[in-house]
């Protein structure tokens, strides 16, 4: 272990976390857009309520790790960078609308590509490219001017802000986690699917694992490795850059997590007998997906994360950006789905 580069160890951490998330998507139906579609148009809230289990477990596990000294959230971007509410809302809306146009979020596109959907490969590549266009490319100066992300000047997040109002940290953690779990478990159709719930627990624990392991690596490497959890906007772009330009020394947590999701999705598809090569036969559909992927890349960078990176990982850290961005993503996706299915006109 001592002879292994810290970057490679971080990639293995991400690989394991991503593997579990990919399996949870394929074997437990954990999906952002799919949950919204099922709840709104399929009249089935099971997939949406699964998010309550994922979030509840991720919050309890992450905050317990903080108490035990295993997780250092202060070094993560969710506390090191000052929260910009406008960026969370604007980026989330752009990402969510793009998600509806593309037919999946970045995480979902990776999962579908792991199941043989070549259309999702296009979505993944375009999203990764446009993420870096906004992160450090031609749109970066405009993004920084409109949505600045300065370093935090002090503690921030739900726990700190509510403590200033006299609410103990333990009470905040317990209240939010129990609320999420109760919302998920109160749905009888979900309780009737124990395998689905088990994979929800696994997905939440995958986030905890990533935070804990990268916290240990950050300490062991003197902060060479960043404390982070799963996210699939800029990390997809970093993975593409690594595959095109880097050697083993350039491998990171991001690369491992993206590859892990692909591997988990492939394994899950094989287990369920769902692997099948698919391609786009309608150029208009592909054009819509490409446009949606570009919007996800830009929106995800503005919001500093995707439906997983903000919706799950940041919420597990009890950063305000997590639920705010997730709500904006859901709203943007709803608007996009409404346009696709029935248009904006009302009778």
C-alpha positions in Angstrom: 0.0 0.0 0.0 2.9 2.4 0.9 4.4 1.9 -2.6 1.1 2.8 -4.4 0.6 6.4 -5.5 -2.0 8.2 -3.6 -3.9 9.0 -6.8 -4.2 5.3 -7.6 -5.5 4.5 -4.2 -8.0 7.3 -4.5 -9.1 5.8 -7.9 -9.6 2.4 -6.2 -11.8 4.1 -3.6 -13.8 5.8 -6.3 -14.0 2.5 -8.3 -15.5 0.7 -5.3 -18.0 3.5 -4.6 -18.9 3.8 -8.2 -19.3 0.0 -8.6 -21.9 0.0 -5.8 -23.7 2.9 -7.3 -23.8 1.3 -10.7 -25.2 -1.9 -9.3 -27.8 0.1 -7.2 -28.9 1.8 -10.4 -29.3 -1.5 -12.3 -30.5 -3.8 -9.5 -32.3 -1.3 -7.3 -33.7 1.1 -10.0 -31.9 4.1 -8.4 -32.2 6.9 -11.0 -33.1 10.6 -10.8 -35.1 11.1 -14.0 -36.6 7.7 -13.9 -37.9 8.4 -10.4 -39.5 11.7 -11.6 -41.0 10.1 -14.6 -42.5 7.1 -12.7 -43.9 9.4 -10.0 -45.4 12.0 -12.4 -46.5 9.9 -15.3 -46.5 6.3 -14.1 -48.3 7.0 -10.8 -45.7 5.0 -9.0 -43.6 6.8 -6.3 -41.5 3.8 -5.3 -38.4 5.0 -7.1 -38.8 8.5 -5.8 -39.3 7.4 -2.2 -36.1 5.3 -2.6 -34.3 8.6 -2.5 -35.5 9.0 1.1 -33.6 5.8 2.0 -30.5 6.8 0.1 -30.4 10.3 1.6 -31.3 9.1 5.1 -28.5 6.5 5.2 -26.0 8.8 3.6 -26.7 11.6 6.1 -26.6 9.3 9.1 -23.4 7.6 8.0 -21.6 10.7 6.9 -22.4 12.7 10.0 -21.6 9.8 12.3 -18.2 9.6 10.5 -17.7 13.3 11.3 -18.4 12.7 15.0 -16.0 9.8 15.1 -13.3 11.8 13.4 -13.3 9.6 10.3 -14.6 12.2 7.9 -13.3 15.7 7.4 -16.1 17.7 5.7 -14.3 20.9 6.4 -11.8 20.0 3.7 -14.5 19.2 1.1 -15.7 21.7 -1.4 -19.1 21.8 0.2 -17.6 23.7 3.2 -14.4 25.1 1.7 -16.2 27.1 -1.0 -18.8 29.7 -0.1 -22.3 28.7 -1.1 -23.9 30.8 -3.9 -27.7 30.2 -3.8 -28.2 31.8 -7.2 -25.7 29.4 -8.7 -27.5 26.4 -7.1 -30.8 27.5 -8.5 -29.7 28.6 -11.9 -27.3 25.7 -12.4 -29.9 23.2 -11.1 -32.6 24.5 -13.4 -30.3 24.3 -16.5 -29.1 20.8 -15.5 -32.6 19.5 -14.8 -34.0 20.8 -18.1 -31.0 19.4 -19.9 -31.5 16.1 -18.1 -35.0 15.8 -19.5 -33.9 16.7 -23.0 -31.0 14.1 -22.8 -33.2 11.4 -21.2 -30.9 10.9 -18.3 -28.5 12.7 -15.9 -24.8 12.1 -16.2 -24.9 9.3 -13.7 -27.9 7.7 -15.5 -26.2 8.1 -18.9 -23.1 6.2 -17.5 -25.5 3.5 -16.2 -27.3 3.2 -19.6 -24.0 3.1 -21.5 -22.9 0.3 -19.2 -26.0 -1.5 -20.4 -25.1 -1.1 -24.1 -26.9 2.1 -25.0 -24.6 3.9 -27.4 -26.8 7.0 -27.4 -25.7 7.5 -23.8 -22.1 7.4 -24.8 -22.7 10.5 -26.8 -24.5 12.1 -23.9 -21.6 11.3 -21.6 -18.9 12.6 -23.9 -20.8 15.9 -24.8 -21.6 16.5 -21.1 -18.0 16.0 -20.1 -16.7 18.3 -22.8 -19.2 21.1 -22.1 -18.6 20.8 -18.4 -15.0 21.8 -19.0 -16.0 24.5 -21.4 -17.7 26.1 -18.5 -15.2 25.0 -15.8 -11.9 26.1 -17.4 -12.7 26.8 -21.1 -14.1 29.7 -23.1 -17.2 30.1 -20.8 -15.2 30.0 -17.6 -14.7 33.8 -17.3 -18.5 34.4 -17.9 -19.4 31.7 -15.3 -17.0 33.2 -12.7 -18.4 36.7 -13.3 -22.0 35.6 -13.1 -21.7 32.9 -10.4 -18.6 33.6 -8.3 -17.4 30.8 -6.0 -15.1 32.4 -3.4 -13.4 30.5 -0.6 -15.5 30.3 2.5 -14.5 32.6 5.3 -15.8 30.4 8.1 -18.0 27.4 8.9 -21.2 27.0 6.8 -24.0 24.5 6.2 -27.1 23.4 8.0 -25.5 22.3 11.2 -23.5 25.5 11.7 -26.3 27.9 10.7 -28.9 26.1 12.9 -26.5 26.0 15.8 -26.4 29.8 15.8 -30.1 29.6 16.4 -29.6 27.3 19.4 -30.4 24.0 17.7 -27.9 21.3 18.6 -26.0 19.5 15.8 -27.3 16.1 16.8 -30.9 17.4 16.6 -30.3 18.7 13.1 -28.7 15.4 11.9 -31.4 13.3 13.5 -34.3 15.4 12.3 -33.2 15.5 8.6 -32.2 11.9 8.5 -35.3 10.6 10.2 -37.5 12.8 7.9 -35.8 11.4 4.8 -36.1 7.8 6.0 -39.7 8.2 7.2 -40.7 9.7 3.8 -39.2 6.7 2.0 -40.3 3.9 4.3 -43.9 5.3 4.7 -44.6 4.2 1.1 -46.0 0.6 1.3 -45.2 -0.3 -2.4 -41.5 0.4 -1.6 -41.6 -1.6 1.6 -42.8 -4.5 -0.5 -39.6 -4.4 -2.5 -36.8 -5.3 0.0 -34.2 -5.7 -2.7 -34.8 -2.2 -3.9 -34.5 -0.9 -0.3 -31.3 -2.8 0.2 -29.7 -1.2 -2.8 -30.9 2.2 -1.6 -29.0 1.5 1.7 -26.0 0.4 -0.4 -26.0 3.6 -2.4 -26.1 5.7 0.7 -23.2 3.8 2.2 -21.2 4.2 -1.0 -21.3 8.0 -0.4 -20.2 7.5 3.2 -17.3 5.2 2.1 -16.1 7.7 -0.4 -16.1 10.5 2.1 -14.4 8.4 4.8 -11.7 6.9 2.5 -10.8 10.2 0.9 -10.6 11.9 4.3 -8.1 9.3 5.3 -6.2 9.7 2.1 -6.2 13.5 2.5 -4.6 13.2 5.9 -2.1 10.6 4.8 -1.1 12.5 1.6 -0.9 15.9 3.3 -3.9 17.1 1.3 -2.6 15.9 -2.0 -5.9 14.0 -2.3 -9.1 16.0 -1.9 -12.0 15.0 0.4 -14.9 14.2 -2.0 -17.8 12.0 -2.7 -19.5 10.8 -5.9 -20.4 13.4 -8.6 -20.7 13.0 -12.3 -20.3 16.3 -14.2 -16.8 17.6 -14.1 -15.5 14.1 -13.1 -16.7 12.8 -16.4 -14.6 15.4 -18.2 -11.6 14.6 -16.0 -12.0 10.9 -17.0 -12.1 11.8 -20.7 -8.9 13.9 -20.3 -7.2 11.1 -18.4 -8.1 8.5 -21.0 -6.7 10.8 -23.8 -3.6 12.2 -22.2 -2.5 10.7 -18.9 -0.5 7.9 -17.6 -1.0 6.0 -14.3 0.3 9.0 -12.4 -2.6 11.1 -13.5 -5.3 8.8 -12.2 -7.7 10.2 -9.6 -10.8 9.5 -7.5 -12.9 10.9 -10.4 -11.6 8.4 -12.9 -12.2 5.5 -10.6 -15.7 6.5 -9.7 -16.7 7.0 -13.4 -15.2 3.6 -14.4 -16.8 2.0 -11.3 -20.3 3.1 -12.3 -19.8 1.7 -15.8 -18.5 -1.6 -14.4 -21.3 -1.8 -11.9 -23.9 -1.0 -14.5 -22.5 -3.6 -16.9 -22.5 -6.2 -14.2 -26.0 -5.4 -13.1 -27.2 -5.5 -16.7 -25.7 -8.9 -17.2 -27.2 -10.2 -13.9 -30.7 -9.1 -15.0 -30.2 -10.1 -18.6 -30.8 -6.5 -19.8 -27.6 -5.9 -21.7 -28.4 -4.9 -25.2 -26.7 -2.8 -27.8 -28.8 0.2 -28.8 -28.3 3.1 -31.1 -30.3 6.2 -32.1 -32.4 5.9 -35.2 -33.9 9.4 -35.2 -31.5 12.3 -35.8 -33.9 14.7 -34.1 -33.8 12.7 -31.0 -30.0 12.6 -31.0 -29.9 16.3 -31.6 -32.1 16.9 -28.6 -30.0 14.6 -26.5 -26.8 16.4 -27.5 -28.3 19.7 -26.6 -29.5 18.4 -23.3 -26.1 16.9 -22.5 -24.4 20.3 -23.2 -26.9 22.0 -20.8 -26.1 19.4 -18.1 -22.4 20.0 -18.4 -22.8 23.7 -18.1 -25.5 23.6 -15.4 -23.7 21.0 -13.4 -20.5 23.1 -13.2 -22.5 26.2 -12.3 -24.2 24.3 -9.5 -21.0 22.6 -8.5 -22.5 19.2 -8.9 -25.2 17.0 -10.5 -28.2 15.2 -9.1 -25.8 12.8 -7.3 -23.0 15.3 -6.6 -25.3 17.8 -5.0 -28.5 15.9 -4.5 -26.9 13.1 -2.6 -23.3 13.9 -1.7 -23.8 17.5 -0.7 -27.0 16.7 1.2 -25.1 14.0 3.1 -22.7 16.7 4.1 -25.8 18.8 5.2 -24.7 21.6 2.9 -27.6 23.9 1.9 -26.6 23.6 -1.7 -27.6 19.9 -1.7 -31.4 20.1 -1.3 -31.7 23.5 -3.0 -29.9 22.2 -6.1 -31.8 19.0 -6.1 -35.1 20.9 -5.9 -34.0 23.1 -8.8 -33.0 20.0 -10.8 -36.4 18.4 -10.2 -38.2 21.6 -11.3 -36.1 21.9 -14.4 -36.6 18.3 -15.3 -40.4 18.7 -14.8 -40.5 21.6 -17.1 -38.5 19.7 -19.7 -40.7 16.6 -19.4 -43.8 18.7 -19.7 -42.5 20.3 -22.9 -41.5 16.9 -24.4 -44.8 15.2 -23.6 -47.5 17.8 -23.8 -46.0 21.2 -24.5 -46.3 24.3 -22.3 -49.8 25.1 -23.5 -52.7 24.6 -21.1 -56.3 23.9 -22.0 
